[in-house]
């Protein structure tokens, strides 16, 4: 898959890992470290979400209706919509099958 080398996808996967590590640290009783890692994951998730919105609006290889569809998905489902876009979208109007 060529889209696994995209920096935004890699950043999204790292953000997901940081968020869930913080969540599980918090759930296991390590509140101080868990809070720091959890909120760091949330902050990175917001940055990733904004990055994905900018990436969708600036995509030259999408048609107008495709760009509108992806923008609705990314905005309506903030983090997971961006992750789905970065996993499925490839260059030249191709999607991973």
Beta strands, then each sheet from edge to edge (+ up, - down):
end
